[in-house]
Amino acid sequence: MKSHAPLITPVLFAGCIIVMMGFAIRASFGMFQIPIAEEFGWMRAEFSLAIAIQNLAWGIGQPIFGAVAEKIGDRKAIIIGALFYAAGLLLSSGATTPFAHQMYEVLVGFGIAGTGFGVILAVVGRASSDENRSMSLAIATAAGSAGQVFGAPMAEFLLGIMSWQMVFVTFAGLILATLCVLPMMRAPIGASKAELEESMGVILKRAFKDPSYTLIFIGFFSCGYQLGFITAHFPAFVAEACATIPVGGMLTSIGISTTSALGAAAISLIGLFNIIGTLLAGWAGKRYSKKYLLAGIYLARTIVAAWFIMTPMTPTTVLVFSALMGSLWLATVPLTSGLVAHLYGLRYMGTLYGIVFFSHQLGSFLGVWLGGRLFDIYGSYTAVWWAGVGVGAFSAIVHLPIREKRVELVPA
């Protein structure tokens, strides 16, 4: 009787814990927009730029940490990432100028890179069997969504009992605590003989010459733009847009009695529904064309965002939008990373996915920064929303010409 490799492994469990905590903290930064701006009397663009720089540093650091993990080991790369993360949070807790916040977020961004998808998904991918890889990548991605479920509400709760500075210190301790699961992070190389005999330079050259890799790179931009903007600005957007609308009825009965709590609940709901959407994407990625699934996800995001911005806002529409967008939120990640692994192999998956992810973070930088900048100019987020609708439609089209057939490697 044929034996099947287990889906849930120690590597997958440990990877989920690390990604979950890292993303819980990262997803909560939008909750600090108003407290920090009010304490120092800053324009909205100041802390928005800090979050935007964090996203850009994350993107720059992702291929670097992917290469570091492939050269000196996954666990060492994760330790370095956790130290960067904690140092950035601790230094941010004492920052009193916009420039200081913006510079310290570089450390946080590098920390997210070292403890996030680029490194963790590569380890999980190598530790998974061919039959389980798509679902394993989806589970690890969904763990990031699970972090988002409790990240923003956790920050909202902590901000109610302590200063934002102490919340950052608490978060630093939590990210270091995740290193306790590192002994489980042992994964084989998981590459073919031909892949092992190829150097990183050779495989990078092959990928850069491949139009499909370029299309994947370009297409991932809109994902970052939409996610970065919503994560950083949605809580404040909801709190201000619904300020004159009473929050009551059923929402009050489940603990949502203020617009601030509604904003935190919206981010949490996005994370909750994303768990379902990401797992479904992992299941579908094993059975259907990844490029068509990705095009469909971006098209659906475009429709949902356009509906939301054209519909009068109420607490109900906020929650409906959060559920719909959440089901599409990180569903692109297991499909994109799985597509990279399928086309170019597992040996340098961390580096190759990291480079693609840089495009995602360029989009995040632009979405976060433009959100704050245009809000200060126009007093509204409308223009940024419509730009997100446009780039989403563009990404849906860009994925269609991708060739999913893998080029067979020839040993050197």
Phi and psi in degrees as a GROMACS rama.xvg file:
@    title "Ramachandran Plot"
@    xaxis  label "Phi"
@    yaxis  label "Psi"
@TYPE xy
-72.2007  129.674  LYS-2
-91.1026  146.161  SER-3
-113.012  139.118  HIS-4
-67.4043  143.103  ALA-5
-68.4539  145.631  PRO-6
-75.2858  -47.2014  LEU-7
-89.2442  115.458  ILE-8
-123.135  163.74  THR-9
-56.1625  -37.089  PRO-10
-62.7289  -44.9946  VAL-11
-64.6274  -42.6673  LEU-12
-61.4299  -48.8759  PHE-13
-64.514  -41.8611  ALA-14
-60.4434  -39.4148  GLY-15
-63.5786  -41.0754  CYS-16
-62.649  -45.836  ILE-17
-65.6668  -46.9915  ILE-18
-64.0885  -40.1227  VAL-19
-59.7606  -48.1575  MET-20
-70.0373  -41.6908  MET-21
-60.0223  -40.3747  GLY-22
-79.0192  -27.9148  PHE-23
-60.5332  -43.8447  ALA-24
-70.1721  -46.3248  ILE-25
-60.7186  -41.0928  ARG-26
-70.859  -12.482  ALA-27
-91.0644  -5.91123  SER-28
-62.8546  -28.7682  PHE-29
-62.0774  -24.9029  GLY-30
-69.2902  -15.9069  MET-31
-95.1362  -3.72723  PHE-32
-55.0964  -56.0441  GLN-33
-73.3983  -46.2571  ILE-34
-57.1743  -43.3443  PRO-35
-72.2052  -42.3642  ILE-36
-62.2709  -39.432  ALA-37
-71.4919  -36.8169  GLU-38
-65.4978  -39.8123  GLU-39
-104.053  -4.27113  PHE-40
69.0265  34.2245  GLY-41
-86.2173  158.505  TRP-42
-70.4194  157.233  MET-43
-61.2303  -30.4878  ARG-44
-67.391  -22.2721  ALA-45
-66.0406  -55.3548  GLU-46
-75.246  -27.0731  PHE-47
-60.1016  -41.2493  SER-48
-64.8066  -36.1029  LEU-49
-61.2576  -44.8134  ALA-50
-67.1628  -37.5976  ILE-51
-63.4322  -42.4396  ALA-52
-64.4467  -38.1021  ILE-53
-56.6659  -45.7361  GLN-54
-65.3159  -40.0383  ASN-55
-66.8326  -42.783  LEU-56
-63.4318  -36.9308  ALA-57
-59.3568  -45.4221  TRP-58
-65.5987  -40.9585  GLY-59
-66.7394  -40.4018  ILE-60
-73.8717  -22.567  GLY-61
-61.2456  -52.9439  GLN-62
-66.2788  -29.0569  PRO-63
-65.0755  -48.7372  ILE-64
-68.5257  -31.4871  PHE-65
-61.7143  -44.07  GLY-66
-68.1857  -39.6405  ALA-67
-61.115  -43.8142  VAL-68
-61.8241  -37.5147  ALA-69
-75.8696  -19.694  GLU-70
-95.7459  -44.4192  LYS-71
-114.452  -6.09  ILE-72
117.616  144.394  GLY-73
-62.4553  -45.7673  ASP-74
-66.6622  -37.4617  ARG-75
-64.9643  -39.4636  LYS-76
-63.3302  -40.1961  ALA-77
-66.4728  -40.497  ILE-78
-61.2785  -46.6743  ILE-79
-59.9063  -42.6409  ILE-80
-61.912  -43.2972  GLY-81
-63.2885  -37.7334  ALA-82
-67.0338  -41.9757  LEU-83
-59.6979  -46.0993  PHE-84
-58.6633  -51.7137  TYR-85
-63.8635  -41.6606  ALA-86
-62.5751  -42.4767  ALA-87
-63.1024  -40.4455  GLY-88
-67.2132  -43.4661  LEU-89
-63.9734  -44.152  LEU-90
-66.8643  -37.2242  LEU-91
-62.9114  -31.2857  SER-92
-64.6382  -21.9173  SER-93
-105.695  4.22544  GLY-94
-76.7365  136.885  ALA-95
-125.872  2.89722  THR-96
-126.522  152.584  THR-97
-57.2884  -40.946  PRO-98
-62.3017  -40.8196  PHE-99
-62.9979  -47.0382  ALA-100
-57.5734  -44.6122  HIS-101
-64.7365  -38.8903  GLN-102
-72.7491  -39.5216  MET-103
-68.0729  -26.8422  TYR-104
-68.4306  -16.4009  GLU-105
-62.2767  -43.2607  VAL-106
-64.5773  -41.9939  LEU-107
-62.1665  -43.3175  VAL-108
-60.593  -43.0564  GLY-109
-65.9103  -34.1871  PHE-110
-65.298  -40.944  GLY-111
-63.6248  -38.284  ILE-112
-61.7327  -40.8941  ALA-113
-76.8872  -18.5603  GLY-114
-117.463  7.96149  THR-115
-105.811  -156.362  GLY-116
-60.8781  -41.542  PHE-117
-54.619  -46.5149  GLY-118
-81.0646  -48.8764  VAL-119
-65.402  -44.043  ILE-120
-65.5793  -33.5332  LEU-121
-65.4772  -41.1509  ALA-122
-65.7804  -47.3228  VAL-123
-61.6086  -41.4072  VAL-124
-61.8647  -41.1057  GLY-125
-70.459  -31.4534  ARG-126
-82.7846  -7.5184  ALA-127
-97.1541  150.954  SER-128
-75.1906  162.844  SER-129
-57.3892  -39.1302  ASP-130
-71.5572  -25.9  GLU-131
-101.574  -7.87341  ASN-132
-60.4192  -46.7038  ARG-133
-60.0255  -43.8576  SER-134
-72.7973  -35.0987  MET-135
-62.144  -44.0465  SER-136
-63.8175  -36.2569  LEU-137
-67.384  -40.9865  ALA-138
-64.2588  -44.2625  ILE-139
-63.4886  -38.7823  ALA-140
-66.6671  -41.1441  THR-141
-63.2164  -28.9223  ALA-142
-62.6162  -35.007  ALA-143
-62.6223  -37.8883  GLY-144
-66.3278  -38.0663  SER-145
-60.2255  -37.5047  ALA-146
-62.8882  -38.8475  GLY-147
-66.9867  -29.0875  GLN-148
-59.1874  -45.0565  VAL-149
-103.601  -7.35755  PHE-150
-63.612  -55.6845  GLY-151
-65.523  -45.9963  ALA-152
-61.5265  -35.666  PRO-153
-62.5731  -43.7482  MET-154
-64.1487  -41.4957  ALA-155
-59.3883  -43.3055  GLU-156
-66.1523  -46.7803  PHE-157
-64.9002  -36.789  LEU-158
-65.9886  -20.7931  LEU-159
-80.1691  -16.8585  GLY-160
-120.289  -8.41543  ILE-161
-152.072  168.728  MET-162
-70.5976  159.829  SER-163
-62.6828  -29.647  TRP-164
-62.8127  -43.805  GLN-165
-70.4458  -27.7591  MET-166
-64.1487  -41.3377  VAL-167
-62.5332  -40.6408  PHE-168
-63.324  -42.744  VAL-169
-61.1872  -43.0043  THR-170
-62.4431  -37.6744  PHE-171
-60.2737  -42.2303  ALA-172
-65.1868  -37.906  GLY-173
-67.2079  -39.8041  LEU-174
-68.9679  -33.8893  ILE-175
-70.4178  -31.8028  LEU-176
-64.9252  -25.5296  ALA-177
-67.1356  -18.3635  THR-178
-65.3468  -12.6811  LEU-179
-62.5549  -22.7908  CYS-180
-92.5615  0.799031  VAL-181
-57.9429  -35.3598  LEU-182
-54.7325  -23.6446  PRO-183
-78.3195  -15.0255  MET-184
-83.7493  69.7031  MET-185
-118.841  119.505  ARG-186
-135.591  143.31  ALA-187
-71.1222  168.135  PRO-188
-60.8667  -41.028  ILE-189
65.5558  34.8417  GLY-190
-125.349  157.239  ALA-191
-74.6773  167.579  SER-192
-59.7626  -40.9958  LYS-193
-63.4815  -39.8969  ALA-194
-66.0503  -40.348  GLU-195
-64.9926  -31.0329  LEU-196
-83.4739  -9.47543  GLU-197
-89.6919  140.946  GLU-198
-81.8866  164.144  SER-199
-61.9941  -38.241  MET-200
-61.4432  -39.0251  GLY-201
-66.6563  -45.9081  VAL-202
-70.4129  -34.1039  ILE-203
-66.1076  -41.0096  LEU-204
-62.3657  -42.114  LYS-205
-62.603  -44.0154  ARG-206
-65.3744  -43.2158  ALA-207
-66.1136  -25.2974  PHE-208
-84.5862  -11.0839  LYS-209
-88.6559  117.651  ASP-210
-57.3795  -30.3641  PRO-211
-64.033  -39.5403  SER-212
-64.0804  -40.4663  TYR-213
-62.7049  -41.0773  THR-214
-66.3159  -38.8055  LEU-215
-61.8979  -42.7873  ILE-216
-59.9983  -49.4713  PHE-217
-66.0277  -41.704  ILE-218
-66.0739  -28.1492  GLY-219
-75.1471  -11.9699  PHE-220
-59.6675  -46.8112  PHE-221
-66.6238  -32.3637  SER-222
-58.8744  -45.9724  CYS-223
-65.2675  -40.3267  GLY-224
-58.8537  -50.1821  TYR-225
-67.0281  -45.9243  GLN-226
-67.5113  -41.4157  LEU-227
-63.2054  -46.7761  GLY-228
-62.1802  -48.1257  PHE-229
-66.969  -43.7464  ILE-230
-60.6509  -43.0302  THR-231
-80.2471  -33.4839  ALA-232
-115.105  -16.4579  HIS-233
-61.4608  -43.3636  PHE-234
-57.3803  -46.1302  PRO-235
-67.7297  -40.1536  ALA-236
-58.1532  -46.7657  PHE-237
-66.7685  -44.5552  VAL-238
-59.4223  -38.358  ALA-239
-85.4483  -40.27  GLU-240
-68.6971  -30.2494  ALA-241
-100.428  13.3638  CYS-242
-60.5794  -32.6086  ALA-243
-96.4212  3.03847  THR-244
-103.821  122.45  ILE-245
-64.7803  135.245  PRO-246
-100.889  110.5  VAL-247
-153.206  -157.762  GLY-248
63.0895  -133.028  GLY-249
-63.3332  -32.9051  MET-250
-62.9629  -40.7376  LEU-251
-63.7095  -36.1223  THR-252
-67.1964  -21.7974  SER-253
-105.002  17.6937  ILE-254
93.0456  6.68056  GLY-255
-101.49  94.8927  ILE-256
-115.429  -6.85759  SER-257
-131.009  161.582  THR-258
-68.7035  -28.1275  THR-259
-64.2752  -44.0293  SER-260
-66.1401  -32.9264  ALA-261
-64.8168  -40.5524  LEU-262
-63.1975  -42.1826  GLY-263
-65.8748  -40.392  ALA-264
-65.1362  -34.3943  ALA-265
-63.7076  -45.4102  ALA-266
-63.8927  -39.8259  ILE-267
-64.5362  -41.4696  SER-268
-66.5373  -37.0618  LEU-269
-57.5443  -46.4081  ILE-270
-63.561  -39.4917  GLY-271
-64.5532  -48.4861  LEU-272
-71.3205  -24.2263  PHE-273
-67.6745  -29.6233  ASN-274
-58.7139  -45.332  ILE-275
-65.3922  -47.748  ILE-276
-63.3671  -39.8663  GLY-277
-69.2672  -42.8084  THR-278
-63.959  -37.9319  LEU-279
-65.3898  -39.0225  LEU-280
-63.8549  -39.606  ALA-281
-63.2272  -41.891  GLY-282
-64.0602  -44.6166  TRP-283
-70.4168  -32.4532  ALA-284
-63.1409  -23.7017  GLY-285
-80.4123  -19.7667  LYS-286
-113.61  -23.3737  ARG-287
-129.214  168.743  TYR-288
-61.9147  124.966  SER-289
-66.7519  -36.4172  LYS-290
-67.6563  -37.0327  LYS-291
-72.511  -34.8191  TYR-292
-62.9914  -43.1759  LEU-293
-64.2883  -44.1723  LEU-294
-60.4194  -40.0623  ALA-295
-65.4681  -39.5217  GLY-296
-63.9027  -45.1907  ILE-297
-66.5264  -36.5683  TYR-298
-65.0422  -42.2017  LEU-299
-64.5845  -39.7992  ALA-300
-59.9617  -42.3954  ARG-301
-59.7754  -44.4486  THR-302
-65.9872  -43.9894  ILE-303
-64.4708  -44.8477  VAL-304
-65.1172  -40.8537  ALA-305
-64.1728  -42.081  ALA-306
-60.453  -44.4767  TRP-307
-63.9832  -43.8652  PHE-308
-74.0108  -21.9759  ILE-309
-91.859  -6.45952  MET-310
-102.11  134.461  THR-311
-53.6163  131.617  PRO-312
-80.8907  133.67  MET-313
-139.091  165.041  THR-314
-54.0358  -33.9842  PRO-315
-67.4293  -45.1739  THR-316
-66.3776  -31.9288  THR-317
-61.2287  -45.8243  VAL-318
-72.094  -36.4181  LEU-319
-65.0317  -46.0047  VAL-320
-58.9013  -43.7459  PHE-321
-61.0236  -41.2182  SER-322
-66.6292  -44.6802  ALA-323
-66.9961  -48.9465  LEU-324
-66.3267  -34.5418  MET-325
-61.4574  -38.0174  GLY-326
-66.8196  -15.7041  SER-327
-111.319  0.314466  LEU-328
-60.6401  -70.7267  TRP-329
-107.211  15.3383  LEU-330
-61.8441  -20.5984  ALA-331
-73.2178  -24.025  THR-332
-68.4281  -53.2633  VAL-333
-62.9419  -31.0979  PRO-334
-72.1822  -43.4622  LEU-335
-68.1959  -47.1313  THR-336
-66.3228  -37.8815  SER-337
-65.993  -35.4624  GLY-338
-66.8114  -41.0962  LEU-339
-62.63  -45.4723  VAL-340
-63.226  -39.3156  ALA-341
-65.4162  -42.5051  HIS-342
-77.6889  -35.2367  LEU-343
-125.229  4.20396  TYR-344
88.1605  176.349  GLY-345
-95.4988  -20.6421  LEU-346
-56.8598  -46.6714  ARG-347
-117.795  33.1604  TYR-348
-59.9973  -40.5304  MET-349
-59.6938  -43.8389  GLY-350
-70.4505  -46.0314  THR-351
-65.2883  -42.7025  LEU-352
-68.5403  -34.8956  TYR-353
-60.7348  -39.2038  GLY-354
-66.9819  -43.8209  ILE-355
-60.351  -40.1307  VAL-356
-66.1307  -24.8218  PHE-357
-59.6642  -38.2912  PHE-358
-62.1952  -41.3768  SER-359
-56.0926  -43.4558  HIS-360
-78.2203  -26.0888  GLN-361
-60.8587  -42.2332  LEU-362
-62.619  -41.903  GLY-363
-61.0725  -45.1747  SER-364
-56.6901  -48.2795  PHE-365
-66.0492  -41.8405  LEU-366
-63.7292  -43.5521  GLY-367
-69.5073  -47.6766  VAL-368
-67.0493  -46.4708  TRP-369
-61.2298  -36.359  LEU-370
-56.9456  -48.6006  GLY-371
-70.7317  -41.2953  GLY-372
-66.5642  -49.4817  ARG-373
-70.4431  -28.458  LEU-374
-64.6255  -42.9308  PHE-375
-65.0062  -32.2979  ASP-376
-79.3459  -46.7995  ILE-377
-107.154  -11.5749  TYR-378
70.5446  21.4173  GLY-379
-153.647  153.64  SER-380
-98.8516  5.23789  TYR-381
-57.3419  -46.4384  THR-382
-61.6921  -37.7674  ALA-383
-69.0711  -37.7935  VAL-384
-60.0479  -46.9836  TRP-385
-67.4876  -32.8133  TRP-386
-62.8977  -37.7333  ALA-387
-64.6519  -36.7605  GLY-388
-62.2641  -42.9014  VAL-389
-65.7257  -45.8906  GLY-390
-70.1174  -28.4398  VAL-391
-65.1869  -43.5814  GLY-392
-64.4565  -38.3715  ALA-393
-61.7122  -43.638  PHE-394
-65.3893  -35.7482  SER-395
-59.2707  -39.4311  ALA-396
-74.1722  -41.0473  ILE-397
-60.791  -32.4274  VAL-398
-74.703  -19.0699  HIS-399
-64.0185  -38.0942  LEU-400
-79.5068  -3.71681  PRO-401
-60.5895  135.614  ILE-402
-94.7574  120.336  ARG-403
-89.6608  0.0968672  GLU-404
-77.5088  125.72  LYS-405
-78.4025  137.555  ARG-406
-80.5107  123.774  VAL-407
-70.4491  134.609  GLU-408
-83.867  145.668  LEU-409
-114.578  125.237  VAL-410
-54.7179  140.582  PRO-411
